[in-house]
Amino acid sequence: MTDADPFGRAVRDHYLGERSEPLLDRDGADVREHRIEEWYFGDHDADAWRDRWIEGPVLDMGAGAGRDALYYQDRFETVAIEVSDRLVETMRDRGVNDVRLADMFSLRNHFDRNQFRSAHAIGTQLGLAGSMAGVREFLSDLASVTTTDAIAVLDNYAPELDATSDVFGYREDPTPGLAYRVYHVTYEGEVGRTLLFRLFSVDRLREATVGTPWVVAATDYGDVQWRAVLEKR
């Protein structure tokens, strides 16, 4: 188990009832409290827009504390993945049946070809690809581990929306449809690595699918984010 994991430690301590300090997001002098209970332990929205497309077997990427995986596994064969040992342990304790320590950006190293009918990453983790080239590589890898008729549900912050500029850690990019977020987390004096998120519009997502089997089939916008359903050609 790696020691430099303030996020995983804070979420696990929260689950165990042992957290006495907040998990903080920091961007220079800007600080906000990470809302662990609300973001990771709330109930899955049973009427979620994305769920009309999800079918099993489903891969839940960046599954956090298992909120969505717990919902999906009652309906489909579900595999949940995370990069933190502590998050994996927490999901197992909460009853997620199939949890694995795996990085969503190295799927070919962890799964066989054609293993999943659908894949799900909600929480803007896709931005951690860091670049549009990284997004395209991720989509190619995801295509390898999913079936020929698979769908994927992904999301990101939407730089094409004016309100997104107020998102924590936001950085402008002069290229239309692109931006960044940069921040790190701290917990009980421990400092996490700097997180660099590439933000991109749905139009940029469509460009990233070129050369992959995916097409953008449907989108849904919130105040500062989009969600997209991708289907195989």
Stockholm file with secondary structure:
# STOCKHOLM 1.0

chainA/1-233         MTDADPFGRAVRDHYLGERSEPLLDRDGADVREHRIEEWYFGDHDADAWRDRWIEGPVLDMGAGAGRDALYYQDRFETVAIEVSDRLVETMRDRGVNDVRLADMFSLRNHFDRNQFRSAHAIGTQLGLAGSMAGVREFLSDLASVTTTDAIAVLDNYAPELDATSDVFGYREDPTPGLAYRVYHVTYEGEVGRTLLFRLFSVDRLREATVGTPWVVAATDYGDVQWRAVLEKR
#=GR chainA/1-233 SS CCSCCHHHHHHHHHHHTCCCSCCEEEETTEEEECCHHHHHSSCCCTTCGGGGTCCSSEEEETCTTSHHHHHHTTTSCEEEEESCHHHHHHHHHHTCSSEEECCGGGGGGTCCTTCEEEEEECSSGGGGGCSHHHHHHHHHHHHHHEEEEEEEEEEEECTTSGGGGGSTTEEECSSTTEEEEEEEEEETTEECCCEEEEEECHHHHHHHHTTSSEEEEEEEECSSEEEEEEEEC
#=GC SS_cons         CCSCCHHHHHHHHHHHTCCCSCCEEEETTEEEECCHHHHHSSCCCTTCGGGGTCCSSEEEETCTTSHHHHHHTTTSCEEEEESCHHHHHHHHHHTCSSEEECCGGGGGGTCCTTCEEEEEECSSGGGGGCSHHHHHHHHHHHHHHEEEEEEEEEEEECTTSGGGGGSTTEEECSSTTEEEEEEEEEETTEECCCEEEEEECHHHHHHHHTTSSEEEEEEEECSSEEEEEEEEC
//
